[in-house]
């Protein structure tokens, strides 16, 4: 059973989490990747071994899909792979008592699955990025629907602007046509599991942040603020979480690349990430 500390007001939580993350990063310095880290298609795809079981410990799976269009700065399914998931899982293990799945070296396990992969049903928590380029096959539509309605959880992040939103919303409607997308209100439990998050931060890709004079609106006027949306079932459980016009995964993935980027984005990004993980495990 997951143990949580008392909820903290967001500003105070950011201060506490900044200090805690700094201590945790120092304690795990040997495991950190300093400088530009490898990402995307240059990193080997890691799939679950046949017959793999870790007793249901927490792990994050990355959703692999076919892209039918492209977006600026996007890498399709491989966007933010693999260190966003590795770093978030590491912080989950450090900031909570959630037991996480680890390999023989003690590093967090992470897996790549497609919607048609039988191992999808071994994934308690699935993340996808750049989903404004995604197209599900009919088989994948049916399998993703089955996974979500049987208790699975999908978080899509790092897709920007109205065109990407249109493509994604049409695809997820094929999967869950009877359920509506809604804006997650400030009082929703997912925003108060460990930290009280009243405003979801707009995080931009680190290269866009540097190149734009530290602006966070990656698509300019077409991405004025972060959107935090969801699809819930008849009992109110969120099945699909959508963080649109923000790249929360970069606040985890790039935590060690730039001190100013870390200070501006990582504590707030981890506050949201920890809340989401704990919500998915308890609802």
N, C-alpha and C positions, 0 to 999 in steps of 0.2 A: 504494500500500500504506500502511495506517495505521501511524504510528509512535507508540509509547507509551513513557512514562517508567516507571521502576521503581515497583512497587507500594509504597504507604506504609501503615503502621498507621493505623486509622481516626481516632483522636484527633489524631494528628499531621497526617493528611491534612486534617482539618477546619480546623486552624489555618493550614496552608499555603494551602488553597483559599480561606479567608476573606480572607487578604491578597491573593491573586491576583485574586479577584473584585473586591475594592475597587479595585485598580489598573486592572483591565479596565473597570470601570464609570466610573472617572474618565476613562480614555482614550476612552471612547465616549459621553461625557456628552451630546453633541448628539443622539445617536440615542435616548437614554433618554426614557421617558415619566414625568415626575414627577407625583405626585398620583394620584388614581383614574384608571385607564386604561380606555378603552372595551373592552367585552367582549360576546360573544354575538351576539344577533340584530340588534343595532344596528350591527354591523360588516359591511361588504360581503363577500359570499361570493366567494372568489377561486378560480377554476377554471383548470386548465391550458389554455393556448391550443391550438387545433387544430394538430397536427403538432409540438408542443413537444418539444424534446430538449435536454438540457444535458450530454450525454456521460456520464451516470451519476453526476454529482456528488451528494453527500448532500443530502437534503431531507426534511422531515417533511410528511406528508399527514394531514389531519384527516378522520375518517370521519363522514360525514353519514348519519343514519338516521332512521327514524320512531319516535317515542315513543308508547307505548300507556298509560303511566301517568306520574305525576310524583313527584319527590322534593324535599324541602325543600332550598333553595338551588341546586337543579339547573336547568340551562337546556337539558336534552336534549343533542343532539349539539354545540351551540354553547358548552357549558360550557368555560371556559378558552381560548376562541378569540378572537383569534389569537396573543396575545403570549406564551403559554407556549411554543409552538413556535418563535416568532421568537427569544426569549431563549435557549432551550436550544441552538438552532442556532448562535447567536452565540457562546455559550460553548464549544461543540464546536470552532468554528473558532479560538478563542483559546487553549484549553487543550490541544488536540491538533493534529496536522498533517493532520487530515482535511479535504480540499477540499470546500467546500459550494457549493450552487447559489445564485446571486445574480441579482437583477434588474438593470436598466440603471443604477439608482442605487447599486448595490453592497450593497443590503439582502438578507438571506436570503429566498429564495423559500419560500413555503408554499402548499399547495393544499388545497382541499376536494374530496373524492371520496366517492361512494357505493359500496356493495359491487357494484353493477351497472355502474359506470362503467368503460369500457375502460381509462381512464387509471390505474385502480387498479394495473395491472401495471407502471406506470412509477414506482411509489412504493416505495422500498426500506424505508420505515419509516412505519407508520401508527399514529396514536394515536386513542383514543376516550375520552370521558368520560361520566359519568352513565349508564353502560350498564345499570344496573338498571331503566331505562325503555325499553330497546331491544326492537324486534321486527323480525327479518329476514323478508323475503318468501322464498318458496321459491327464486326466482331468485337472490336475494342469498345465501342459504345455499350454493347450488352455486358461485357465483362466489367467495365468500370462502373456501370450501374449496379451490378450484382455486388461488387466490392463495397461500394458506398452504403448501399442499403443493408448490408450485413454487418455494418459497424466500422467500416474503414473511414479514413480521414485523409482529405486531399487539401494541400495548401498551394495555391498558385501565386507567384510573386514575380516582380521585375518584368512587367509588360506595361507599355506606356502609350498614352494618346488614345484618341477616339477610334482610329482604325483598328488598333490591336484589341481594344475593348469589344468592338463590334464582332470581330472574328471569334474571339474567345466566347463571348456570351452566346453566340449562335451554336458553337460546338457543345458547350455544357448543357444547353437546352435540349440537344439531341439525347443526352445521357439522362437528364432528370426533367423531362418536359412538364411534369405536374407541379414542380416546385419553383417558386419565384426567388429571384435575387433581391436581397435587401441590404440597405446600409446598416451596419452594425452600430447600434447606439452606444453612447458613452457608458450607460449603466449595464450593458450586457456582461455576464459573468466572465467571458473570455478576456475582457479587459481588466479583470480584477483578481486573477487567480493568485498571483504572488505580488505583483506591483499594480498600483492603480494608474492605468494608462488612459488619460483623458484625450490626448491627441496622438494619433499615429504619425510618426515622423516621416517626412519625405526624404528618403535617402537616394542619392544618385550614384551611378557607377563612378568609381574613383577617378577614372580617366576623364570622364565628362565633367566632374567636379573641378578638377585641376584646369581643364581647358576652357571652362566657362567663367573663370574668375570666382569659383566657389559658389555658383548658383546651384540650386537643387532641382529646378524645373527642367528636366532633361529634354522635354519636347516644347519648351517655351510656353506660349499661351494655351497650347493643347494639353498641358499637364500642370495646371495651376496648383494642385495640392494632391496629397495622397488620398486614395479612396480605400476604405476598409469595408468589404462587403462579404456576404455569405449566402449560402443556401442551407436551410434547415429542414429537417423532416417534420412529420406531423406532431412529434413530441417536443420539438424545439431544439433538438440536437443539431449542431452545425455539422454538415457533411462535407461542404466545400467552403474553404476560406479563400478570399481573393484580396490581395494587397496590390492595388493597381496604382500606377503613377508613382511608384516607389520601388526601390531595390533594397529591401531590408536584408536580403542575403549578403549584400556587399558589406554591410556593417559587421557581419561575422567573418566573412571570407577575408576581408582586407584589414582585419584588426591590427596586424603587425606591420603594415606597409608604410603608414604615415601617421605620426603622432596626432597631428591636427585633425585628420580624418577620423581617427579613433575617438578622440575627445568629443567631436561634434556628433558622431553617429552611433558608435558602438554601444555605449551604455543604454541609450534609448532603444536601439535595435534589439539588444539582448533582452531588455525588459519585455518587449512585445513577444519575442521568440519563446522565452521561458513561460510566459502566460499561455501561449498557444499550445505548447507541448503539454503542459499540465492540464489544460482544458481537454485536449484530445485523449488523455489517459484517464480522465475521471468522468467523462460524459459519454 
